[in-house]
Amino acid sequence: MVSSEQRRKQLAREKYLRQQQRRAEARRKGRIRNASIAGGLALVLAAGGAYAAAGGLAADDEKTDNASAEPSTPPTSKAPDPCEKPAKGEPSGKHWKKEPKMSIDTSATYTMKLETTCGDIEIEMDAAKTPRTVNSFEFLAGEGYLDHSPCHRLVNQGIYVLQCGDPTGTGTGMSKDGKVQQPGYSIPDENLDDPKVEKGTYPAGTVAMANRYNAQTKEGRDTGGSQFFLVYQDSQLPPDYTPFGTITEGMDVLKKIAEAGMTPDPQTGNTKPNATVVIDKATVRKS
């Protein structure tokens, strides 16, 4: 026979557990809403799929007891991994103190080829409009910086992008000792007035730089590094991210990755693709 005191304690415990679950769910939703397009940058999902930039991951809110009234994030069904095993090797872990000297021909066309575990992706880069971005990738590819690096984030709600370029695979862009922001230098924003994106839509096939710009505080301009995102479906985003290339081969690869879905990390909010997407080799050629 359960006494009234035991029943009271049981009810109090159940109430406490419900509150903890609601708070955990609220924190998870906040982190997912703020899944970044850059190490340290958050994008807040608004109604209708529009995004506005906001700085940093959402802070834990211990006062959100009514969070369960919000629509829950649709569960992600995990499809079979459509990709192959990565080639043997590890990211180089290199970093540099200064942006590489300009060495490209801005009147030429450069193509970056990503040989991934899921298939090849080719990106035609616009050296005329984004010379420093293209110059940086030509340098990084030549140094093998992107080789063996995983694409760490897939977003398939509101915006539709695959994010790559962080050899640590975490999205933080920090070296293992936590002292150096990869690749060690930053490059400026370029081509933000491109008519393709000025109205807030990044068309499918666009490749753009990640950064840490915070539209609310107007801080974080010119913080591009090595992270970039590939748009596999038209996406509503503010024109704050350098559009430097167009996918000429491999849209089918991106769609295959997207169809496999993603899994949110309850601790970091990162949405890791279920597909094993690793850049085995990155090369840049002048054509």
Secondary structure, 3 states (H helix, E strand, C coil): CCCHHHHHHHHHHHHHHHHHHHHHHHHHHHHHHCCCCECCEEEEECHHHCEEEEECCCCCCCCCCCHHHCCCCCCCCCCCCCCCCCCCCCCCCCCCCCCCCCCCCCCCCEEEEEEECCEEEEEEECCCCCHHHHHHHHHHHHCCCCCCEECCEEEECCCEEEEECCCCCCCCCECCCCCCECCCCCECCCCCCCCCCCCCEECCCEEEECCCCECCCCECCCCECCCEEEECCCEECCCCCCEEEEEEECHHHHHHHHHCCEEECCCCCCEEECCCCEEEEEEEEEC
